[in-house]
Amino acid sequence: MELRQLRYFLSVLEYGSLGRAALELGVGASALSQQLSKLESEVSTRLLTRASTGVSPTAAGLAFEYHARLALRQAEHAVLAAQSGRMSGYASVGLAPTTASILGLALIDRMRERYPDIRLHLVEMLSGYLMNQLNARHLDLAVLFQAETGPRLDVRTLLTERLFVLVPAPLVKAGWGESLTLQQIATLPLVMPSTQHGLRTTLRSIFERAGLEASIVMEVDGLSLLMDCVCAGHAATIQPGATVARAHQAGLRVFAIDEAQAQRRNVIVSLTDDELSPAALATRIVLQEVARDLVEQGRWPGARLL
């Protein structure tokens, strides 16, 4: 079995047509068909169903696809490792906007110091979309807020974050102390991310357990614009400790939440160890170290290691 055959097989699945795949690969359609037939002979089973409307994978082909992608990925990592005696390669990490605001630069600094030859790709995206990227194998690892994940993924507990209420001055009511109850928060107009965001899911669960409903008047899926809305006095918001420093700088009032469940759990979700390159495995270790250091140094407000 040749790596070329695996590439041909995956290309045909991607384009759903022998003709289109042959055009993209720069080979003849007959040569491509011969290589696929040879591959099927070697595995002793039919991998593709050929029809006038195109090509589709059989059940065996779907099972073979995962391992074919894994084999090509590992072959690429082997080439990178052979080309350099030092730790090198590529690692992609997904972070939600609030997490990126406190963890992103610290991770970059530590990786450049320890593994300067690893090319780091950071993706800032809502947590719901990050899970899709992991399942599609477009990311090596990500920091997420829910342990429910797709198949063939590794989940490692990282920390918990307390949630805070960030309130513009015009919405602050007389007599409020340093913390607010859920009943008090329920009277505030809130701007929050949409339901694709893990924070929104956490908030809904907290209020449902208390038999209350949050008054969400706006949905904004970008952290900068969301904070601009709060600073402009349109609404308050509920955010993790990573945004507290930014809130103080903007002149917002920051209130703790008088509810033990007002926190969110952070987990590192990654591809399984056999899929991760040495560079990605090293990045996962460094990410855990950086998060621990930020918490122990008091630079991650409201965070507690697990």
C-alpha positions in Angstrom: 0.0 0.0 0.0 1.4 3.4 -1.0 0.8 6.8 0.5 -0.1 8.0 -3.0 -3.0 5.6 -3.1 -4.3 7.0 0.2 -4.1 10.5 -1.1 -6.0 9.4 -4.3 -8.7 7.7 -2.2 -9.3 10.7 0.0 -9.3 13.1 -3.0 -12.0 11.0 -4.6 -14.1 11.1 -1.4 -13.6 14.9 -1.3 -14.7 15.6 -4.8 -17.2 12.7 -5.2 -16.0 12.1 -8.7 -13.1 10.3 -10.3 -12.9 12.9 -13.1 -12.8 15.9 -10.8 -10.3 14.2 -8.5 -8.1 13.2 -11.4 -8.1 16.8 -12.6 -7.2 18.2 -9.2 -4.5 15.6 -8.7 -3.0 16.1 -12.2 -3.3 12.5 -13.2 -5.2 10.6 -15.8 -8.7 9.3 -14.9 -7.7 5.7 -16.0 -4.5 5.8 -13.9 -6.4 7.0 -10.9 -9.0 4.3 -11.3 -6.3 1.6 -11.6 -4.6 2.8 -8.4 -7.9 2.7 -6.5 -8.7 -0.8 -7.8 -5.2 -1.9 -6.7 -5.9 -0.4 -3.2 -9.2 -2.3 -2.9 -7.4 -5.5 -3.9 -4.8 -5.0 -1.2 -7.4 -4.5 1.5 -9.6 -7.2 0.0 -12.8 -5.2 0.1 -14.7 -2.7 -1.9 -14.1 0.9 -0.6 -16.0 2.9 -3.2 -19.3 2.6 -5.0 -19.1 3.9 -8.6 -22.2 5.2 -10.3 -23.1 7.5 -13.1 -23.9 10.2 -10.6 -20.5 10.0 -8.9 -18.5 8.0 -6.4 -19.4 7.4 -2.8 -17.8 5.4 0.0 -19.0 2.0 1.1 -19.3 1.2 4.8 -15.8 -0.2 4.7 -14.7 2.9 2.8 -16.0 5.2 5.6 -14.1 3.1 8.2 -10.9 3.2 6.1 -11.1 7.0 5.6 -10.3 7.7 9.3 -7.2 5.5 9.2 -6.1 6.8 5.8 -6.1 10.4 7.1 -4.3 9.3 10.2 -1.6 7.5 8.2 -1.0 10.6 6.0 -0.9 12.9 9.0 1.7 10.7 10.7 3.8 10.5 7.5 3.9 14.3 7.3 5.0 14.5 10.9 7.7 11.9 10.3 9.1 14.1 7.4 9.1 17.2 9.6 10.8 15.3 12.4 13.5 14.0 10.0 14.2 17.4 8.6 15.2 18.9 12.0 17.0 17.5 15.0 15.1 19.9 17.3 11.4 19.8 18.1 9.7 21.3 15.2 6.5 21.0 13.3 3.0 22.5 13.4 0.4 22.7 16.1 -3.1 24.3 15.9 -4.9 25.5 19.1 -8.4 26.8 19.4 -9.4 29.3 22.1 -12.7 31.0 22.8 -12.4 34.8 22.8 -12.5 35.2 26.6 -9.9 32.4 27.0 -7.7 33.9 24.2 -7.7 37.3 26.0 -5.8 35.9 29.0 -4.2 32.7 27.7 -3.3 33.4 24.1 -0.3 35.7 24.4 1.1 33.8 27.4 1.0 30.6 25.4 2.7 32.2 22.4 5.5 33.6 24.7 6.1 30.3 26.3 6.1 28.4 23.0 8.6 30.8 21.4 10.8 30.5 24.4 10.8 26.7 24.7 10.0 25.5 21.1 10.9 28.2 18.7 10.8 25.8 15.7 7.2 24.8 16.3 4.9 26.8 14.1 1.9 27.7 16.3 -1.5 28.4 14.8 -4.0 30.0 17.2 -7.7 30.1 16.2 -10.0 32.4 18.2 -13.6 31.2 17.7 -16.8 30.5 19.6 -16.5 27.2 21.6 -19.4 25.5 19.6 -17.5 26.1 16.4 -14.2 25.0 17.9 -15.8 21.6 18.6 -16.7 21.3 14.9 -13.2 22.2 13.9 -11.8 19.5 16.2 -14.2 16.8 14.8 -13.2 17.8 11.3 -9.5 17.4 12.3 -8.8 21.1 11.5 -7.5 21.7 15.0 -5.2 19.6 17.2 -6.5 20.9 20.5 -8.8 23.5 22.0 -9.9 24.8 25.4 -13.6 24.3 25.8 -16.2 24.5 28.5 -18.2 21.3 28.2 -16.9 17.7 28.5 -19.5 16.3 26.0 -17.3 15.8 22.9 -17.3 13.8 19.7 -15.7 10.4 19.2 -12.0 9.9 19.1 -11.2 12.9 21.2 -9.2 13.2 24.4 -10.6 15.4 27.3 -8.4 16.7 30.2 -9.7 18.8 33.0 -8.0 22.2 33.3 -9.7 24.6 35.7 -12.9 26.3 36.8 -13.7 30.0 36.4 -16.0 32.1 38.5 -18.5 34.2 36.6 -18.9 37.9 37.2 -21.6 40.5 36.4 -20.2 43.5 34.5 -22.5 46.5 34.8 -22.3 50.0 33.3 -22.7 52.8 35.9 -26.3 53.9 34.8 -27.6 50.4 35.5 -26.1 50.0 39.0 -28.9 50.2 41.6 -28.5 51.9 45.0 -27.9 49.5 47.9 -26.1 46.8 45.9 -23.1 45.3 47.7 -20.1 43.5 46.3 -22.1 40.6 45.0 -25.5 40.1 43.4 -28.1 37.3 43.7 -29.6 35.6 40.7 -32.8 37.4 41.5 -31.1 40.8 41.2 -29.3 39.8 38.1 -32.6 38.7 36.5 -33.8 42.3 36.7 -30.9 43.5 34.5 -31.0 43.7 30.7 -28.1 41.5 29.5 -26.1 41.3 26.3 -24.7 37.7 25.8 -23.2 35.5 23.1 -25.6 33.3 21.1 -26.5 29.8 22.0 -23.4 28.5 20.1 -21.3 29.8 22.9 -20.5 27.6 25.9 -21.0 30.5 28.3 -24.6 30.9 27.2 -25.3 27.2 27.9 -23.7 27.6 31.3 -25.8 30.7 32.1 -29.0 29.0 31.0 -28.4 26.0 33.3 -27.6 28.3 36.3 -30.8 30.2 36.0 -33.0 27.2 35.2 -31.8 25.5 38.4 -33.0 28.6 40.3 -36.3 28.7 38.5 -35.4 32.1 36.9 -34.9 33.4 33.5 -32.2 35.9 32.4 -33.4 39.0 30.5 -31.2 38.8 27.4 -32.0 41.8 25.2 -29.1 41.4 22.7 -26.8 38.7 21.4 -23.3 39.5 20.2 -20.8 36.8 19.2 -17.7 39.0 19.3 -16.1 39.8 22.7 -14.9 43.3 21.7 -18.2 44.4 20.3 -20.1 42.8 23.2 -17.9 44.8 25.7 -18.4 48.0 23.6 -22.2 47.5 24.0 -21.8 47.2 27.8 -19.5 50.2 28.0 -22.0 52.2 26.0 -24.6 51.5 28.7 -26.9 49.4 26.6 -26.9 46.4 28.9 -24.9 44.4 31.5 -23.2 41.1 30.8 -22.0 38.0 32.6 -18.4 37.0 31.8 -15.6 34.9 33.3 -12.7 36.3 35.3 -10.6 36.7 32.2 -12.6 39.8 31.3 -12.4 41.4 34.7 -9.3 43.5 34.1 -10.7 44.8 30.9 -14.0 45.7 32.7 -12.1 47.7 35.4 -10.2 49.6 32.7 -13.5 50.5 31.0 -14.9 51.9 34.2 -17.5 49.1 34.6 -18.7 47.9 38.0 -17.8 44.2 38.6 -20.0 42.1 40.9 -19.4 38.6 42.1 -22.4 36.3 41.8 -23.9 35.0 45.0 -24.4 31.5 43.7 -22.0 28.5 44.1 -22.8 27.1 40.6 -21.9 30.4 38.9 -18.8 29.1 37.3 -17.7 27.3 34.2 -15.4 24.4 33.8 -12.5 24.6 31.3 -11.2 21.4 29.7 -8.6 20.7 27.1 -10.0 18.7 24.2 -7.6 17.3 21.7 -7.2 14.6 19.1 -6.1 11.3 20.6 -2.4 10.8 21.3 -1.9 8.6 18.3 -3.2 11.3 16.1 -1.2 14.2 17.6 2.2 15.1 16.3 5.1 15.5 18.7 4.7 19.2 18.2 1.1 19.1 19.2 1.7 16.9 22.2 4.4 19.4 23.4 2.0 22.3 22.8 -0.7 20.6 25.0 1.8 20.2 27.8 2.9 23.8 27.6 -0.7 25.0 27.5 -1.4 23.2 30.8 1.7 24.7 32.3 0.9 28.2 31.3 -2.7 28.0 32.6 -1.4 26.7 35.9 1.2 29.5 36.2 -1.4 32.1 35.4 -3.7 30.8 38.2 -1.0 30.4 40.8 0.4 33.9 40.1 -3.1 35.4 40.5 -3.2 36.6 36.9 -6.4 34.6 36.0 -9.1 36.2 38.2 -11.7 33.8 39.6 -9.9 30.7 38.3 -9.2 27.6 40.4 -7.1 24.6 39.2 -8.6 21.2 39.2 
